[in-house]
Amino acid sequence: MHEFSLMQSVLDTVEGAARENNAQRVTEVRLVIGDLAEAVFEAMEFAFEALTPQTVCEGAVLTMRGVAPRSRCAACGIEFEHDRYHWACPSCDSLATELLAGRELYIDAIEIEEPER
């Protein structure tokens, strides 16, 4: 299950940002995950829950937003959404398409709690 290594990388980045911003704790982590990124939401959630105890992220909320695959046809230029198996242009049936979205996996936002002053 590669989601554990993906989530560990996410948490390493989040914890580094939290330290840089003198966060007392992280309250929310928001991820954007493309449908073609091969990351299962339930497995990412499980990894988050397993990896966050006794860290600055303990008790934080994990929010994930999926991104559908979207491509542009090189032949006719239209952009279209599709699933992972059907890449042909719906307008001209060309297979010469360029993937524009759907493989991303990134941290969209981190919410932190700052220490009281």
N, C-alpha and C positions, 0 to 999 in steps of 0.2 A: 504494500500500500504506500505509494509515493507521496500521498497527501501529508504524511507525517513530516517528511523532509521539506515539502513545500511550506507547510505551516511553521516549521522551525525557522525557516528563512524569513518568513513574514514576521514572526515574533522577534527574531534577532533585530530586524530593522525597526520594528515598533519600539522595542525596549531601548535601542540606541537613541531614537528620536525622543523618547520619554526622558531619558537621562539628560540629553542636550537641552531640554526645556524645563528641567527641574520639576518634573511631574511627580506628584505624590503617588498617583496611580493612573492607569489607563482605564477609562470607563467604556469606550467603544472602539472597535476596529471595523472599518468598512472596506470590503474587498470587491473588486470587479473581476469577474471570471468569465472568460469566453467559453462558449459551448464546446469549442474544439481544443481547449486547454487540457483536456483529459483529467480534470479535477472534479471529483464527485462531492457535491455540497455536503451530504451527510457525513462523508469521511473527513472532510475539512473541519466540520463542526466537532466531530469526535476527537480529532487531533488537537483542536483548539482547547477543548475541555480537558484533555489529558496532559497537555503541555503547559498550561497556565498556572496551576496551583503553585503557591509560594513564589510567584513572580509579580512584577508590577502590573501584569495583566489579569491577575486573579480576580474573578468576579466581573470581568468586562463582558460586554455584549458583542457578539460577532454578527455582523450584517453582511450578506453576500448578495450581489446583483449579477445576474447572468447576462451575457451579451450573445445574441444570435449571430451566426455567420452572415456576413454581407460581402458581396463581391461586385466587381465591375467587369463588364464584358469588353474585351479588347476589340471585338469586331464592330459592335454597334454602340458601345459606350454607356448603356444603361446600368444602373446599380440595382441590385436585388438581394433580398434575403433568401436563404436556403437552409436546408439541413446539412448534416455532415456527409450525406451520400449523393446529393443531387446538385452538382456544380454547374450544369449546363445553363446557358442563358435562356430565360423563359421567353425572350422575345425572338431570338434568331437561332436558338439551339447550338450556338458555338460553345466549344469547350475551352476556348482561349479566354479564361477569366482570371482576374487578380483578386485575391482575398484582401479585403479592406478591414474586416473586423471579425472576431470570433476566437482568436488565439490568445488574447490578452489575459494576464493575471497580475493585478497590481493593487497596491494599497491606495484606496481612494481618499480616505480620511482617518484620522486618529483623534479621538476626543480624550482629553486628559483632565485630571483634577489637580490643580496647583496647590501647593502648601499654603496654609493660612499665613498671613503676614502680620 
